[in-house]
Amino acid sequence: GEPITLRDIIRKCGSRRLTAEIIEISNNLNNSKNSAALRRIVDQFITNKLILLEFNKAGYTVPKQLIEDKLDMLSEAMKCKNRTELDRKLKQGGSSLAEARKVAKEQTAIELMYNDLQQKNINCTPREIYEYYQSNLEKFKSSDTYHLNAIAIGRKVRPVVMQKVFAQQCHDEIKTNTLSDFEIAATKYSDLKSRNNKGFVATLQAAELQKGFAAAIEQNGLDKAIGPLILGDDFYFIYARLAEKGKTTPFTEVQKRIGTTLKAQKFSVEKKKFIAKLKESSRVNYNF
C-alpha cells in the first residue's frame, strides 16, 4: 500500500491559510473535533488515491491537453503570462510547475473517472421526470403578486402622544375599507415617500413583502385597510390588492432542469456506492 503523510496533505492543500489550519489541527489531536477534522481530510485523500489506482488499473490515460488546460487556468488565476513565470511563482509558495502538473493530472484523472461513472450509470426516464414534476408542483409555482399601499406614522418625527393621536385619526378615516379613503389618509398622515403617490409602495410578490405585512395580509385578507401594525417604534397601515395570481410553470419549461436535478441526485448516490466499493476492497490503517 501507499502511505499518506501530513506532508502529502500540506503539499496539496492549495493555500497557506489551509496549510496553517491543518498543522494546527494535527498539533492538537487530543481535541476530538480536531481528530475528526483530520480524519475527514485524510479520508478524502484516501478516496482520491483509490480512484487513481482504479483509473490506472483500467488502463486509462489522461490526455495531455486536459492537463495543460488546468495549468492555463492556474496561470490565469495567478496572473502569469507563461509557464516560466508560473513556475517561479509556484516555487515562491513552496511548490513547482512539476508538482502543479502532477496535481493537475491527478485531478483530471479523478474527474474522468466520475464522468465515466456518470455516463454508464446515470439515466432519467421521461416518466421519472414527469412524476417528479407532478409530485412537486409547489416548487414550480410562482407566488401571488400584490399592489401594496402603506402608511407609516413614525415616532422619530413626532412625540409619542401625537403619534398615537395621528394613528387613531388615520384609523378612523380608513375604516371604510375603500382604497380611495386609504389613499387620502396616506397623503395626509404617512411619513413614507410614497405619500406623494397616494401611499402606493410597489407591486410585490408575496415573498418580497415585509414579514409583518405578509403575516397581516395572510390573517386579514385583501382589499381592506389593515392596521395599526406596530413594527419597531412605528405604526403602519397597509392596503393590499391582488395584482396577479401565482402561476404554475408548464412542464415543458422545467423538464430539462428537473432532469438535471434528478441526474445530480442519482450521481450523488452512485458516487457514494462507487467509493464504498473501492474502500471495501482496500485495507486502510489510521496512525493518529
Sine and cosine of phi, psi and omega as CSV:
sin_phi,cos_phi,sin_psi,cos_psi,sin_omega,cos_omega
0.00,0.00,0.12,-0.99,0.00,-1.00
-0.92,-0.39,0.76,-0.65,0.03,-1.00
-0.98,0.21,0.48,-0.88,0.14,-0.99
-0.89,-0.45,0.91,-0.42,-0.06,-1.00
-0.98,-0.22,0.23,-0.97,0.06,-1.00
-0.87,0.50,-0.56,0.83,0.01,-1.00
-0.89,0.45,-0.63,0.78,0.04,-1.00
-0.87,0.50,-0.69,0.72,-0.03,-1.00
-0.91,0.42,-0.72,0.69,-0.02,-1.00
-0.90,0.45,-0.63,0.77,-0.05,-1.00
-0.90,0.44,-0.46,0.89,-0.08,-1.00
-0.94,-0.33,0.07,1.00,-0.11,-0.99
-0.95,0.31,-0.40,0.91,0.18,-0.98
1.00,-0.06,-0.21,0.98,0.01,-1.00
-0.42,-0.91,0.47,-0.88,0.01,-1.00
-0.91,0.42,-0.59,0.81,0.00,-1.00
-0.89,0.46,-0.71,0.70,0.00,-1.00
-0.92,0.40,-0.60,0.80,0.06,-1.00
-0.85,0.52,-0.73,0.68,0.00,-1.00
-0.88,0.48,-0.65,0.76,0.01,-1.00
-0.90,0.43,-0.67,0.74,-0.02,-1.00
-0.92,0.40,-0.67,0.75,0.03,-1.00
-0.90,0.44,-0.66,0.75,0.03,-1.00
-0.88,0.48,-0.69,0.73,0.02,-1.00
-0.89,0.46,-0.72,0.70,-0.06,-1.00
-0.92,0.39,-0.43,0.90,0.00,-1.00
-0.99,0.11,-0.11,0.99,-0.04,-1.00
-0.72,-0.69,0.80,0.60,-0.07,-1.00
-0.97,0.25,-0.16,0.99,0.08,-1.00
-0.93,0.37,-0.37,0.93,0.08,-1.00
-0.98,0.21,0.85,-0.53,-0.08,-1.00
-0.87,0.50,-0.57,0.82,0.01,-1.00
-0.91,0.41,-0.67,0.75,0.02,-1.00
-0.91,0.42,-0.65,0.76,0.01,-1.00
-0.89,0.45,-0.67,0.74,0.01,-1.00
-0.92,0.40,-0.61,0.79,0.01,-1.00
-0.90,0.43,-0.70,0.72,0.01,-1.00
-0.91,0.41,-0.60,0.80,0.02,-1.00
-0.88,0.47,-0.66,0.75,0.02,-1.00
-0.91,0.42,-0.66,0.75,0.01,-1.00
-0.89,0.45,-0.72,0.69,-0.01,-1.00
-0.90,0.43,-0.64,0.77,0.02,-1.00
-0.86,0.51,-0.62,0.78,0.02,-1.00
-0.91,0.41,-0.63,0.77,0.04,-1.00
-0.91,0.40,-0.62,0.78,0.04,-1.00
-0.89,0.45,-0.72,0.69,0.02,-1.00
-0.84,0.54,-0.73,0.68,0.00,-1.00
-0.88,0.47,-0.66,0.75,0.03,-1.00
-0.87,0.49,-0.70,0.71,-0.03,-1.00
-0.91,0.42,-0.64,0.77,0.02,-1.00
-0.91,0.42,-0.65,0.76,0.02,-1.00
-0.91,0.42,-0.63,0.78,0.06,-1.00
-0.89,0.46,-0.65,0.76,0.02,-1.00
-0.92,0.40,-0.62,0.79,0.03,-1.00
-0.87,0.49,-0.73,0.68,0.00,-1.00
-0.93,0.36,-0.61,0.79,0.01,-1.00
-0.88,0.47,-0.59,0.81,-0.01,-1.00
-0.97,0.23,-0.13,0.99,0.02,-1.00
0.98,0.18,0.32,0.95,0.02,-1.00
-0.98,0.21,0.37,-0.93,0.10,-1.00
-0.75,-0.66,0.42,-0.91,0.01,-1.00
-0.99,-0.12,0.87,-0.50,0.05,-1.00
-0.85,0.53,0.72,-0.69,-0.05,-1.00
-0.86,0.51,-0.56,0.83,-0.05,-1.00
-0.90,0.44,-0.56,0.83,0.02,-1.00
-0.92,0.39,-0.57,0.82,0.05,-1.00
-0.92,0.38,-0.71,0.71,0.00,-1.00
-0.90,0.44,-0.56,0.83,0.04,-1.00
-0.88,0.47,-0.66,0.75,0.03,-1.00
-0.92,0.40,-0.63,0.78,0.03,-1.00
-0.92,0.39,-0.56,0.83,0.08,-1.00
-0.88,0.47,-0.68,0.73,0.02,-1.00
-0.91,0.42,-0.62,0.78,0.04,-1.00
-0.91,0.41,-0.66,0.75,0.03,-1.00
-0.87,0.49,-0.67,0.74,0.01,-1.00
-0.91,0.42,-0.67,0.74,0.00,-1.00
-0.90,0.43,-0.57,0.82,-0.02,-1.00
-1.00,-0.08,0.08,1.00,0.05,-1.00
0.84,0.53,0.75,0.66,0.03,-1.00
-0.95,-0.30,0.65,-0.76,-0.05,-1.00
-1.00,0.06,-0.37,0.93,-0.02,-1.00
-0.44,-0.90,0.07,-1.00,-0.06,-1.00
-0.93,0.38,-0.54,0.84,0.01,-1.00
-0.89,0.46,-0.71,0.70,0.02,-1.00
-0.92,0.40,-0.61,0.79,0.04,-1.00
-0.89,0.45,-0.70,0.71,0.02,-1.00
-0.87,0.49,-0.66,0.76,0.00,-1.00
-0.90,0.44,-0.71,0.71,-0.01,-1.00
-0.93,0.37,-0.61,0.79,0.02,-1.00
-0.90,0.43,-0.64,0.77,0.02,-1.00
-0.91,0.40,-0.54,0.84,0.06,-1.00
-0.90,0.45,-0.47,0.88,0.01,-1.00
-0.99,-0.11,0.14,0.99,0.06,-1.00
1.00,-0.03,0.17,0.99,0.02,-1.00
-0.86,-0.51,-0.39,-0.92,0.01,-1.00
-0.28,-0.96,0.21,-0.98,0.03,-1.00
-0.90,0.43,-0.62,0.79,0.01,-1.00
-0.88,0.47,-0.67,0.74,0.02,-1.00
-0.91,0.41,-0.66,0.75,0.01,-1.00
-0.90,0.44,-0.62,0.78,0.02,-1.00
-0.91,0.41,-0.62,0.78,0.02,-1.00
-0.91,0.42,-0.71,0.71,0.02,-1.00
-0.89,0.46,-0.67,0.74,0.01,-1.00
-0.88,0.47,-0.64,0.77,0.01,-1.00
-0.90,0.43,-0.69,0.72,0.00,-1.00
-0.91,0.41,-0.69,0.72,0.02,-1.00
-0.87,0.49,-0.67,0.75,-0.01,-1.00
-0.92,0.40,-0.65,0.76,0.02,-1.00
-0.87,0.48,-0.68,0.74,0.02,-1.00
-0.90,0.44,-0.68,0.73,0.02,-1.00
-0.89,0.46,-0.64,0.77,0.01,-1.00
-0.91,0.41,-0.61,0.80,0.03,-1.00
-0.91,0.42,-0.67,0.74,0.03,-1.00
-0.92,0.40,-0.62,0.79,0.05,-1.00
-0.89,0.45,-0.64,0.77,0.02,-1.00
-0.90,0.44,-0.68,0.74,0.03,-1.00
-0.88,0.48,-0.67,0.74,-0.04,-1.00
-0.91,0.41,-0.66,0.75,-0.04,-1.00
-0.95,0.33,-0.53,0.85,-0.05,-1.00
-0.99,0.15,-0.63,0.78,-0.21,-0.98
-0.92,-0.40,-0.16,0.99,-0.11,-0.99
-0.96,-0.27,0.88,-0.48,0.03,-1.00
-0.46,-0.89,0.61,-0.79,0.04,-1.00
-0.82,-0.58,0.80,-0.60,0.01,-1.00
-0.99,0.13,0.42,-0.91,0.06,-1.00
-0.82,0.57,-0.56,0.83,0.00,-1.00
-0.91,0.41,-0.69,0.72,0.03,-1.00
-0.86,0.51,-0.68,0.73,-0.02,-1.00
-0.91,0.42,-0.69,0.73,-0.02,-1.00
-0.93,0.37,-0.63,0.78,0.02,-1.00
-0.90,0.43,-0.60,0.80,0.06,-1.00
-0.90,0.44,-0.67,0.74,0.01,-1.00
-0.87,0.49,-0.74,0.67,-0.03,-1.00
-0.91,0.42,-0.53,0.85,-0.03,-1.00
-0.99,0.11,-0.19,0.98,-0.07,-1.00
-0.73,-0.68,0.66,0.75,-0.07,-1.00
-0.85,0.52,-0.55,0.84,-0.02,-1.00
-0.88,0.48,-0.49,0.87,0.01,-1.00
-0.93,0.37,-0.38,0.93,-0.09,-1.00
-0.94,-0.34,0.29,0.96,0.01,-1.00
-0.94,-0.34,0.77,-0.63,0.05,-1.00
-0.98,0.20,0.43,-0.90,-0.01,-1.00
-0.98,0.20,0.32,-0.95,0.06,-1.00
-0.89,0.46,0.44,-0.90,0.03,-1.00
-0.90,-0.44,0.67,-0.74,-0.07,-1.00
-0.84,-0.54,0.55,-0.84,0.26,-0.97
-1.00,0.04,0.84,-0.54,-0.09,-1.00
-0.90,-0.44,0.82,-0.57,0.19,-0.98
-0.94,-0.34,0.60,-0.80,-0.03,-1.00
-0.58,-0.82,0.47,-0.88,0.09,-1.00
-0.80,-0.60,0.76,-0.66,0.08,-1.00
-0.86,-0.50,0.76,-0.65,0.07,-1.00
-0.88,-0.47,0.98,-0.19,-0.16,-0.99
-1.00,0.02,0.38,-0.93,0.02,-1.00
-1.00,0.08,-0.44,0.90,-0.09,-1.00
-0.93,0.37,-0.45,0.90,-0.10,-0.99
-0.99,-0.15,0.03,1.00,0.00,-1.00
-0.34,-0.94,0.35,-0.94,0.07,-1.00
-0.89,0.47,0.41,-0.91,-0.02,-1.00
-0.83,0.55,-0.68,0.73,-0.03,-1.00
-0.87,0.49,-0.71,0.70,-0.01,-1.00
-0.93,0.37,-0.53,0.85,0.05,-1.00
-0.87,0.50,-0.72,0.70,0.00,-1.00
-0.92,0.39,-0.61,0.79,0.03,-1.00
-0.89,0.45,-0.74,0.67,0.01,-1.00
-0.88,0.48,-0.66,0.75,-0.01,-1.00
-0.89,0.45,-0.65,0.76,0.01,-1.00
-0.92,0.38,-0.68,0.73,0.02,-1.00
-0.88,0.47,-0.68,0.73,0.01,-1.00
-0.88,0.47,-0.71,0.70,0.00,-1.00
-0.85,0.52,-0.69,0.73,-0.02,-1.00
-0.90,0.44,-0.53,0.85,-0.08,-1.00
-1.00,0.10,-0.32,0.95,-0.04,-1.00
-0.95,-0.31,0.04,1.00,-0.07,-1.00
-0.95,0.33,-0.10,0.99,0.10,-0.99
-0.94,0.35,-0.29,0.96,0.01,-1.00
0.91,0.42,0.38,0.92,0.09,-1.00
-0.99,-0.14,0.57,-0.82,-0.01,-1.00
-0.90,0.44,-0.62,0.78,-0.04,-1.00
-0.88,0.47,-0.65,0.76,0.03,-1.00
-0.93,0.38,-0.60,0.80,0.02,-1.00
-0.90,0.43,-0.66,0.75,-0.01,-1.00
-0.90,0.43,-0.63,0.78,0.04,-1.00
-0.91,0.42,-0.69,0.72,0.00,-1.00
-0.90,0.43,-0.60,0.80,0.01,-1.00
-0.88,0.47,-0.68,0.73,0.02,-1.00
-0.89,0.45,-0.57,0.82,-0.06,-1.00
-0.99,0.13,-0.65,0.76,-0.23,-0.97
-0.92,-0.39,-0.42,0.91,-0.19,-0.98
-0.94,0.33,0.62,-0.79,0.09,-1.00
-1.00,-0.03,-0.07,1.00,0.00,-1.00
-0.98,0.20,0.43,-0.91,0.05,-1.00
-0.89,0.45,-0.41,0.91,-0.03,-1.00
-0.93,0.37,-0.11,0.99,0.06,-1.00
-0.86,0.51,-0.47,0.88,0.00,-1.00
-0.97,0.26,-0.14,0.99,0.03,-1.00
-0.83,-0.55,0.60,0.80,0.03,-1.00
0.87,0.50,0.47,0.88,0.05,-1.00
1.00,0.08,-0.03,1.00,-0.02,-1.00
-0.94,0.33,0.85,-0.53,-0.05,-1.00
-1.00,-0.03,-0.84,0.54,-0.04,-1.00
-0.03,-1.00,0.14,-0.99,0.17,-0.99
-0.98,-0.20,0.88,-0.47,-0.17,-0.98
-0.77,-0.63,0.52,-0.86,0.17,-0.98
-0.97,0.25,0.39,-0.92,-0.03,-1.00
-0.81,0.58,-0.63,0.78,-0.04,-1.00
-0.93,0.36,-0.31,0.95,-0.03,-1.00
-1.00,0.00,-0.18,0.98,-0.02,-1.00
-0.94,0.35,0.56,-0.83,0.14,-0.99
-0.83,0.56,0.62,-0.78,-0.12,-0.99
-0.80,0.61,-0.72,0.69,-0.01,-1.00
-0.89,0.45,-0.58,0.81,0.02,-1.00
-0.93,0.37,-0.71,0.70,-0.04,-1.00
-0.86,0.51,-0.70,0.72,0.00,-1.00
-0.90,0.43,-0.65,0.76,-0.02,-1.00
-0.92,0.40,-0.65,0.76,0.01,-1.00
-0.92,0.40,-0.67,0.74,0.01,-1.00
-0.89,0.46,-0.60,0.80,-0.04,-1.00
-0.98,0.18,-0.61,0.79,-0.14,-0.99
-0.97,-0.24,-0.37,0.93,0.01,-1.00
1.00,-0.09,-0.13,-0.99,-0.09,-1.00
-0.96,-0.27,0.15,-0.99,0.10,-0.99
0.84,0.54,0.66,0.75,0.07,-1.00
-0.41,-0.91,0.40,-0.92,0.06,-1.00
-0.98,0.21,0.75,-0.67,-0.01,-1.00
-0.85,-0.53,0.75,-0.66,0.05,-1.00
0.60,-0.80,0.06,-1.00,0.10,0.99
-0.98,0.21,0.62,-0.78,0.14,-0.99
-0.98,-0.21,0.83,-0.56,-0.01,-1.00
-1.00,-0.08,0.96,-0.29,0.00,-1.00
-0.86,-0.51,0.94,-0.35,-0.10,-0.99
0.93,0.37,-0.79,-0.62,0.01,-1.00
-0.99,-0.13,0.05,1.00,-0.13,-0.99
-0.93,-0.36,0.43,-0.90,0.11,-0.99
-0.98,-0.21,0.72,-0.70,0.02,-1.00
-0.82,-0.57,0.56,-0.83,0.20,-0.98
-0.81,-0.58,0.65,-0.76,-0.01,-1.00
-0.73,-0.69,0.41,-0.91,0.05,-1.00
-0.64,-0.76,0.92,-0.40,-0.06,-1.00
-0.91,-0.42,0.69,-0.73,0.06,-1.00
-0.83,-0.56,0.57,-0.82,0.01,-1.00
-0.95,0.32,0.83,-0.55,0.06,-1.00
-1.00,-0.05,-0.68,0.73,-0.01,-1.00
-0.34,-0.94,0.71,-0.70,0.06,-1.00
-0.94,0.33,0.53,-0.85,0.06,-1.00
-0.89,0.46,0.57,-0.82,-0.04,-1.00
-0.88,-0.47,0.53,-0.85,0.07,-1.00
-1.00,0.02,0.82,-0.58,0.01,-1.00
-0.91,0.41,0.77,-0.64,-0.01,-1.00
-0.85,0.53,0.52,-0.85,-0.03,-1.00
-0.82,0.57,-0.66,0.75,-0.06,-1.00
-0.88,0.47,-0.44,0.90,-0.03,-1.00
-0.99,0.13,-0.32,0.95,-0.04,-1.00
-0.88,-0.47,-0.01,1.00,-0.06,-1.00
-0.82,0.57,-0.73,0.68,-0.03,-1.00
-0.91,0.42,-0.66,0.75,-0.01,-1.00
-0.90,0.43,-0.64,0.77,0.03,-1.00
-0.90,0.43,-0.68,0.74,0.03,-1.00
-0.85,0.52,-0.68,0.74,0.02,-1.00
-0.89,0.45,-0.67,0.74,0.01,-1.00
-0.89,0.45,-0.73,0.68,-0.02,-1.00
-0.91,0.42,-0.62,0.78,0.03,-1.00
-0.91,0.42,-0.62,0.78,0.03,-1.00
-0.90,0.43,-0.65,0.76,0.02,-1.00
-0.90,0.43,-0.70,0.72,0.01,-1.00
-0.91,0.41,-0.64,0.77,0.01,-1.00
-0.89,0.46,-0.64,0.77,0.02,-1.00
-0.86,0.51,-0.66,0.75,0.02,-1.00
-0.92,0.39,-0.74,0.68,-0.02,-1.00
-0.90,0.43,-0.57,0.82,0.02,-1.00
-0.90,0.44,-0.69,0.72,0.03,-1.00
-0.90,0.44,-0.65,0.76,0.03,-1.00
-0.90,0.44,-0.68,0.73,-0.02,-1.00
-0.88,0.48,-0.73,0.69,-0.01,-1.00
-0.92,0.40,-0.66,0.75,0.01,-1.00
-0.88,0.47,-0.63,0.78,0.00,-1.00
-0.92,0.40,-0.64,0.77,0.04,-1.00
-0.89,0.45,-0.66,0.76,-0.03,-1.00
-0.95,0.32,-0.52,0.86,0.02,-1.00
-0.89,0.46,-0.56,0.83,-0.04,-1.00
-1.00,-0.03,0.19,0.98,-0.02,-1.00
-0.81,-0.59,0.34,-0.94,0.04,-1.00
-0.90,-0.44,0.85,-0.52,-0.04,-1.00
-0.87,-0.50,0.79,-0.61,0.07,-1.00
-0.91,-0.42,0.75,-0.66,0.04,-1.00
-0.97,-0.23,0.82,-0.58,0.01,-1.00
-0.91,-0.41,0.89,0.46,0.10,-0.99
-0.36,-0.93,0.00,0.00,0.00,0.00
